[in-house]
Amino acid sequence: MTTIIDELKESHLRSVLKALSWRVIATFTTAVIAFLITGEIDTAILIGAIEFVAKMFLYYMHERAWQLVPRGTIRNLKNAL
């Protein structure tokens, strides 16, 4: 039996797809900035590649960590203050 809470949780695949789509946009921006600063395309691509992998992993872990926090927890804490 699934509950409404279960239906609101994101799947692992959705978290991965969100991380990937955002990383493409953010990495392109990082590579352009790196190129503008260094003037070297090889360096810009290397920086972009490292940033892509590292931040996609960190974003995914962040998303999954938030899935461990029951919905309404933050609202309940705010209301308790």
Secondary structure in CASP SS format (residue, H / E / C, confidence):
PFRMAT SS
TARGET T0000
AUTHOR 0000-0000-0000
METHOD secondary structure of the structure
MODEL  1
M C 1.00
T C 1.00
T C 1.00
I H 1.00
I H 1.00
D H 1.00
E H 1.00
L H 1.00
K C 1.00
E C 1.00
S C 1.00
H H 1.00
L H 1.00
R H 1.00
S H 1.00
V H 1.00
L H 1.00
K H 1.00
A H 1.00
L H 1.00
S H 1.00
W H 1.00
R H 1.00
V H 1.00
I H 1.00
A H 1.00
T H 1.00
F H 1.00
T H 1.00
T H 1.00
A H 1.00
V H 1.00
I H 1.00
A H 1.00
F H 1.00
L H 1.00
I H 1.00
T H 1.00
G C 1.00
E C 1.00
I H 1.00
D H 1.00
T H 1.00
A H 1.00
I H 1.00
L H 1.00
I H 1.00
G H 1.00
A H 1.00
I H 1.00
E H 1.00
F H 1.00
V H 1.00
A H 1.00
K H 1.00
M H 1.00
F H 1.00
L H 1.00
Y H 1.00
Y H 1.00
M H 1.00
H H 1.00
E H 1.00
R H 1.00
A H 1.00
W H 1.00
Q H 1.00
L C 1.00
V C 1.00
P C 1.00
R C 1.00
G C 1.00
T H 1.00
I H 1.00
R H 1.00
N H 1.00
L H 1.00
K H 1.00
N H 1.00
A H 1.00
L C 1.00
END
